[in-house]
Amino acid sequence: MDQEPLRRLLHSLRRSAEPAGAAAGDALLLQRFVAASDHTAFELLVWRHGPMVLGVCRRLLPTAQDAEDAFQATFLTLVKRAGSIANGAALGAWLYRVAYRVALRARATLAARARRERPGVEDLPEAFRGDPVVAGDLRDVLDEEVNRLPARHRAAFVLCCLEGKTGAEAARELGCPPGTVSSRVTRARERLRRRLARRGLAPAVVGAVGGDALAAAVPPALAAGTVEAAVSFAAGGAVGGALSSQAVTLAEGVLRAMSMTRLKIAAVLTLVLGILAGVALTRPALDAALAGEARQDVPPVRPPQQKPKEVRKPGPAVVRVATPLPGGLERTTLQECSVQAFDQEDIYPAVAGVLKGQAVDIGAHVKKGQVLAEIDAPLLVLDEKQAAAGVKQVKGQLREGEARIAALKSEVQTARAVILQRQADLASAKANLAFQGRQYQRFKALSEANSIDVRLLDEKEAQRNAAQAQVGAAEAAVGAARAELEVKQSRVAQAEAALEPLQAGLETAEIALEKARYVLGLTKITSPVDGVVTRRSYQNGHYLRTAEQAGGLPLLTVQRTDRVRVVVHVAEQDVPLTEPGVPVDVRISALPGVRLTGYKVSRIGFALDKTTATMRAEIDVPNPRQQLRPGMYGSATLHLKTQPDRLRIPASALIDLGQERKGGPGRVAVYVVRDGKAHLTPIQQGIREDPDVEIVAGLRPSDLVVIHPKGLKGAAVPVEIEKGPAPR
């Protein structure tokens, strides 16, 4: 069964069941369970805090079954002690301590069993230390150090870092402002960092601690069985089903230990009260005895008569006032930061082959365009030669086609010359025909006049007819010459058309040659940026595959380090005040003598990460001396911008009106002097940096605020303003 739909359903049921405006619901759910044995309320508590509890048990115990037994024992302890938990809103921190104690008891039981079964074994073997959750040996000491934190710091750390709540949600749980929660979490992290560093662990690993890393998903069957068995256990009935005997034994042991602790505390308090009472009873008797002895030695003295005190009539209280100062308080926030390369390039081989030469190694400073490695790829060399031969072949065919076109064009010129010659012959034949015609007409006239012989006329007629036949032959020759020209021209067009595919083939062959040369050039790997080689994955002689074939393993990694990015994850309550240009001071843990000041936020991520409820901010830092190394951790102090629409007054002017109903934050007010009276005015405060406090709403810049309102009571008190300026 998928757990997420069930969790969403329970979340919606919880929201619908809680009254409007309820802060977090733990105290209300606990109250419902204690007062009415509300099973649904208890089940919601199990789903809400179960991942954190199961995560603690799994880190300290070797097997999943042992962790589930401790998980059930923790909630069995809760049902027995539900009525005695003073602060239901801090239930998460209480469950964390109980889970830690239960897991330690279960671990001690396993160690004793291992010693009985294998004499001589001093402690659990390595396999009994649970599954690794975070890097290094943090899992062995994290819960021990968290358990040693002060109660208020531990409560904030458990809610924000182990249960993944946002600052606003944790503030509603604990009944304090979000800024206080952020401060407590920061101090808890700093305390853990120092303690883990003393124990030989990297301090920066605390920055990786989060609800996703340390929580464990609760199987639905385990949660349902725990709820059913816990309710039966609370009622004193028989338990069984999904509940193991080991869980019952652990719960009873922890309950006895808690009872013994209460008895010891009660005994100590009784002893102390008895001593104080004895002192109180003995002191009057001793004083009386000493007084009796003194009266025997000293004569009685009559007390002087006292004058009656003058009764003054009550008048208006004299107060000192101040006007609010414009603008909010300057606010700083301390956040963890990490150094990242300004630019990073993972260099993958673009072609497969054998690594023939590698000119650089890790730590080498390289320039953009510098050859870093060379790959031996004989097939690519052959491809380049084949492409070059293809270009030569197509160029030869193209030259042959061009020569043929030139020959055909010459034939066209010859055909045109033949046409001109035939046209000249036609003109000559036509001229001869005209001459023979005239001769024939003269001889015909002479013949009609019987001046010549008829045979001469017949001869001239034959010559005329022969000339006419020559004209026809010349015209036919001209037509034949023109037809031959058209044939020649069509052959030229055909040859030119045959040349176009050859030209396209030449372009294709040249592209193939260029591509082959480009791919062959990829065998020389160059640096894309100026930087430092920080990773090498292969040696000379290794066969290299492309990025798709290599499974994501780069040949080299080059990082630009002359300029680095300092990355800060800004808490949710500080996001509205964080913008590009906000001043930042940076300290790096590995460089205690170096303080980076005068820098500003270069860019922000704008949106919050839904898993951490933080916003990414980046600070560009020049690194000419290469002191800052990517991967270093430290802290960054952001000098957040002030809010001009807010006011500032002395913190001594505040009056605590008590807690809001339903566990809300405390209410505050000030006395504002108007018309000779100090009027109690509720306000909404922001951050507080003694001696001043920031006012969000409720005051005007012209108001006269009483800076020391002690002794004033009531909604409107007659007052008199003290002369002289009020100290700030």
Buried (B, 14 or more C-beta within 10 A) or exposed (E): EEBEEBBEEBEEEBEEBBEEEBBBBBBBBBBBBBEEEBBBBBBBBBBBBBBBBBBBBBBBBBBBEBBBBBBBBBBBBBBBBBEEBEBBBBBBBBBBBBBBBBBBBBBEBBBEEBBEEEEEEEEBEEEBBBEEBBEEBBBBBBBEBBBEBEEBBBBBBBBBBBBBBBBBBBBBBBBBBBBBBBBBBBBBBBBBBEBBBEEEBBBBBBBEBBBEBBBBEBBBEBBBBBBBBBBBBBEEEEBEEBBBEBBBBBBBBBBEEBEEEEEEEEEEEEEEEEEEEEEEEEEEEEEEEEEEEEEEEEEEEEEEEEEEEEEEEEEEBEBBBBBBBEBBBEBEBBBBBBBBBBBBBBBBBBBBBEBBEBEBEEEBBBEEEBEBBBBBBEEBEEBBEEBBEBBEEBBEBBEEBBEBBEEBBEBBEEBBEBBEEBBEBBEEBBEBBEEBBEBBEEBBEBBEEEEBEEEEBEBBBEBBEEBBEBBEBBBEBBEEBBEBBEEBBEBBEEBBEEBEEBEEBBEEBBEBBEEBBEBBEBBEBBBBBBBBBBBBBBEEEEEBBEBEEBEEBBBBBBBBBBBBBBBBBBBBBBBEBBBEEBBBBBBBBBBEEEEBEEBBBBEBBEEBEEEBBBBBBBBBBEBEEEBBBBEBBBBBBBBBBBBEEBBBBBBBBBBEEEEEEEBEBEBBBBBBBEEEBBBBBEBEBBBBEEEBBBBBEBBEEEBBBBBBBEEBEEEBBEBEBEEEEBEE
